Amino acid sequence: MVSKRDYYEILGLEPSASDEEIKAKFRKLAMKYHPDRNPGDREAEKKFKEVAEAYEVLRDPHRRNIYDRFGHKGLAGTGFTGFGGFDDIFSSFGDLFENFLGFGTRRTYRTRALRGADIRYDLRLRFIEAAFGKKTEITVERNVVCPVCEGSRCESGYQPESCDRCKGTGQESRTQGFFTFQKPCPKCHGAGQIISHPCLKCRGTGKIKIGKKVSIKIPAGVDTGSRLFLAGEGESGAYGGPAGDLYVFIHVEPHEFFVRDDTNVICRVPISFIQAALGDKIEVPTLTGEKTLEIPKGTQPDEVFRFPGEGIPSLRNGKRGDQIIQIIVKTPRHLTKKQEELLKEFAKLESQKFKRNS
């Protein structure tokens, strides 16, 4: 999940804020960042969506209680994922916007170019794939403009009809005292248009879901939590708007031999106590094949050796870290009678050696 800001921080409030304080702060910020006041300002649109999502959670006692106790992870368990776009926001807050902001609701945004939603894709990689990168192809499920009606939502030969109730404005007005209020037309739901003959392919939505193959290049050195960004590979925009973006989140599977530590890799290699005492040359697996490690005489348990430059490439400069080898000295469990006799003789010699040196 993309990291989210704290909802109280977004509204500039303390967790102890009252319902009225939350509503008042939302009104102030929603008016400040409303897209009608900031046309074409992507940063304002982003903040407007943040403010709306924060208010959607904190105005509901049940959601607020879950968020106060468990944060964003708790909300995810309830199925709440935030708003998909402006239509969702205005569907939820339509009357509120009309009553205190004086702005229209969904009609404004159904006739202007809308950017498509971003898509998240979770990609699992093997340890070696993450270490050295790869080119691969993924299939992303996304909504695209219906190829049959080309987004018009109508059957061939038909066009959306102007709503006869609101005369195509998408709004109905009512006067109360000195004030005139607007609300979405109940017949067209604020669209200003009626689809009498919906496209059979997309069922009048103007979009269909398809799987698109996308080629991606995974750089060497990625790790779990790394995120790749592909501009324009998200959901299709509406009314000529640009497509959203695709975010690929990396998950690296653990390795049976190597453990990653930044750009270094750590491994544990067992040797016998005879090898530790007398020294030896052994073959140790690396990320690119086997390499000879010389075990010096008298090597101790947990002693560490390095293969410089045999680790993982850095995402910043491509320089590889080291392979760190930790020696595990294994004690034999089942000795023959002859082996026991030799070890007892060895122990006797060690005892005599200790007495001479003491």
N, C-alpha and C positions, 0 to 999 in steps of 0.2 A: 504494500500500500504506500502511496505517495504520502510523505509526512505532512500532517495538517497542523495548523496553528491552534493554540488554545482558544476556545470560543469566547471566554471572558476577556482574553487579551484583545481579540478582534474588536469587541464592542467597547473596550476600554473600561471594563467594570471589574469589581471584586466579586468572588464567588458568593458573597453574602447579599448581592444586589437583589432588590425586590422586583416583582413582576412589572410594576409600573416603571421602574428605572430601566429595566431591560427594553421595554417597549419604547420609551422615550428616546433612548440612545439609538435604537434601531431606526426610528423615524429620522433622526438627525443624520445618521450616516447613509441611509438609503437615499435621502434627498441629495446628499453631497455627491455620491458616486453613481446616481441613476444614469443609465446610458443616454437618456434624452438630453441630459445636461452635459454629457461628455461624449459626443459622437466621435466614433473612431478611436477612442482612447482605450487601448487594450488593458492597461494597468487599472483604470477605473472600473472596467467591466469585471476584472478579476476580483477587485475589492468588493464590488457590489455583490458578486456571488458569494464571497466569504461571509459578508455581513448577513445576507439572506439565510445562508445555511446555519450560521450561529444562532440567529433568532428562531429559526424553525425548531432547533433543538431546545433552546432555553425557555421558549414560551410554553412548552409542553411539560407539565410536572413530572410525568412518567419518564420521558426521555432525559429531562434535566437530572433527575435522581440517578439514572443509570450512568450518565456522563460524569456526574460529580463523584461517583463511586469507582467507576472503572475506566473513564476516559473514552477515547475514540474506539479502542478495542471493544469496549462494552457495547457501544452503539452498533458496531459491525455485527454483533451477535443478534441484534434485533432486526436486521435486514435493512437498516437505514444507511444509504450510501451517498446522501447529499442530492443536489439537483443536477439534472443532466444538461440544462440550458435555461434560457430566459423563459421559454414557454412554461416550464415546470414551476419557476418562481412565481410568475404572474398567475398561474392557475391556483397556486397556494395562497397568494397574498392579494389577489385581484381587488377585492373590496377595500382592503386596507390602503392600497396605493391610490385608489380613486378618491377615497374619503379624505386623506390627509396630505397627499403629495400633489394631487391635481394632474397626474400623468395618466396617459392611456395605459392599457394593459397589453394583452397579447396581440391585438390588431397591429400595433406599431411594428412588432417584431416579425410578424408573418409576412410582411410586405417589404422588409428590408433584407439585405444579404446577411445570412447568419453563418458563422463559422461552425464547422462540424465538431463533434465531440472528440476528445482524445481517447485513445485505446491503450489499455495495459495488456502486455503479453508476458507470461512467465516462462522462461526458458531454462531447462535443466541441462547442465554440461558435465561431462566427465572431468576428473581432475586434470588430466593431461591436456584436454581440449582447452580448458580455462588457462592453463599455464602458457600454452603456445599459440592460442587463438585458432580461428578457423573461419572459413566461409561456409555459410549454410543457407538453407531456404526454409522459411516458416510459412504456415498457412494461417492467416488472420481473418477471423469472422467479423465482418463489418457491414453496416448499412450503406448502400450506394443508391444513387438516383435510379429509379425504375427505368429499365431500357424500353419498356413498352409505351408508357405514357410520358416518359422523359420528365417526370416530376410534376406533371400537371394534375395527377391523381384521377384523371377522367379517362373513360373509354375513348377509343379512337373516334374522332368526329365530333366530340363533345368538349366543352370548356366549362370551367367553374362559373356558376351563375351568381350574379349579385344578389345578396340577401334582400328579400322584399320587405322584411320587417325593419331593418336598420338602414336600408338604402345603400348598403355596401360600406358603411362606416365602421361596422363592428361594435358600435357603442349605442347605448340608450341613455338619454339624459333625463334627469328629474330635478326639479327646483324645490328648494327648501329655504324659505325666507329669502335672504339676499344671495344665497349660494346655489350654484348649479352643479350637480354631481353627475358623474357618468359611471356606467357599469357595462360589462360585456353583454352584447345581445344574447338573449337566451336561446334564440333559434340557431344562430351560426356560431355561438360560443366565442364571439369576438373576432372571428376570422373575416367577416364581411362577405363571405362567399359560401355558397351551398354546392355540394358535389352531388348532383342528382343521379349521375351515371358513373359510379366509381370504377376505376381500372380493376379488372379481375386479377391481374398479376400481383399488384401490390395492395389490393383491397382498399384503394383510396388513400393510402398513406403517402404515396409518391416515392417510397423507398422500398428496397428489398434487401435481405441479408444474404450475402454470398461470402465464400471463402476465397481470399486472394493470396496468392503466393508472393512473398516478399523476400528478396535476397538481402542478407545482412552479413557484415564482416565483423567478427568478434576479435577485438584486439588482444594480443598476448598480455597475460597478467591480470585478467579480470578475476573477480572473486565474488562470493555471495554478497548481494547488496549492490553490486555494480549495476548501472542503468545505461542502456543505449537509447539514443534519441534519433528517430527518423521523421523528419519534417514531412507533413502532407500525406502520411500513410494512415491517418485515422479515419473517422467517419466522414462521409461526404457532407459538404455544407449545404445550406438551403437557400433558395432564391439567388443562386449565383455566388454564394459565400464560399470562402476557401475551406479545404478539408482540414480536419484536425490532425494531430500528430500521433505517432506511435511510440510508446515507451516500452522497451524490452527490459525486464528485470531478470537478472542472472541468479541462478541457484546452482552451486557447485556441489557435486556429490563427493562424499569423503573417499579417500584412497585407503587401500588395505595396508600400505607400507609407509607412505609419506604423510606427514602432518605439516600444514603450511603455517609459517610465522612471518607475516609481511611478505618479503621477497625471498626469504630463506625457506628451505624445506628441512624437516627434522625426521630422522629415522633411527630405529633401534636395531642394532645388529648383535645377535648372540654369537659368542665364541666359547670354546672350552677353556677350563682353567689351565690346561696344558699349553694351549695357544697363547693364553695371557702370560704365562710364566716364561715360555721359551721364545715367544714371538712367532709371527707367521705372516704370510701374504694371503689375503682373501679377496674375492670378487664381491663388490657391493653394487646393487642396482642403483642407477641414477635415473633422472627423467628422460635421458636419451640413450640409455644402455648401461652395460656393466663397466665398472672401473676398479682398478686394483688399489687396495688399501694395505699399506704395510703396518702390521701390528708390532710395535717394539716390545722387547723383552720387559717383563714386569708390568705390563698394562694392568691397571686397576679397574674394578667394576665402576660403571657410570663415567669412565673417562671419555672425553669428547675429542673427535677429530673433524676436520673440515675438508671439503672439496670446494675450493674457491670457484665462483662463477658457475656452479652447477645447480643454482636455485631457479627462481621464477623471474622472468623479465619484469622490470618496473613499468607501470603504465605511464609514468612521467618521462623517463629517459631511455627505456629499453634495456638498461643495465641489469644483468642477472645477479641475484643474491647468491648465497652459498648453500651447500648441502652440509648439514650438521649431523654427524654420525655419533650416536651414543652407544658405547660398548656395554653389552650385558654378558657377564661371565656366568656360564652355566655350570652348576655343580652336578656331577654324575649321581644318579639315584641307585643304580644297580651295578655293583662291582663284582668282578670275579674274585676268587680266592687269591689268585696271583696278584691282581691289582691291589687288593687290600694289603698283602704282604709288602708290596713295593711302597705303598703310601705310608705304612707303619715304619718302614726303614727310612723313608724320606723324613718322617716326623722325628725319628730318633736323631738323624743327622742335623736337623734344624735345631733340636734341643741342645745338642753338643755345641753347635755353632753359637747359640745364644749364650751358653755358659762361658765359652772362651772369650766372647766380646763383652761380657758383663764384669 
